[in-house]
């Protein structure tokens, strides 16, 4: 039996965390991992204790001033929990912006795996110029369709028949 790759698995987890994002402008999920094991996760949203984005506070036409990016939240949670991020790989549903790229450099991230390309490719060029490997693996692949997010999400969301629904 063929197994899902760790890259595909961790990207699927990032895609699942994307579903928790609260920014109305763009939803992004991220996973920090080392040796195929999850260190930390993050998704785009307001800081803890701050109200989530609303149509009045967040517009698709303007940058959101309320949201912390998924990558930054993953690094922040690792720091808050005392988890070293060097060396690690970041799996993110969108390639990082320039501010997140700079944060990833200083956090010691050695590899960035992303699903969609952000509108600005300069952050990827910056990371690669410093020797940080960047790879795009799309969410649509043979592996994904056979093993990926849709199968994983269905299994997580469904209640086994022998357990009571809550």
PyMOL commands that set and color helices and strands:
alter all, ss='L'
color gray80, all
select helices_A, chain A and resi 6-18+70-80+98-106+122-129+142-147+149-157
alter helices_A, ss='H'
color red, helices_A
select strands_A, chain A and resi 29-34+37-43+45-46+67-68+88-94+109-116+133-136
alter strands_A, ss='S'
color yellow, strands_A
deselect
rebuild
show_as cartoon
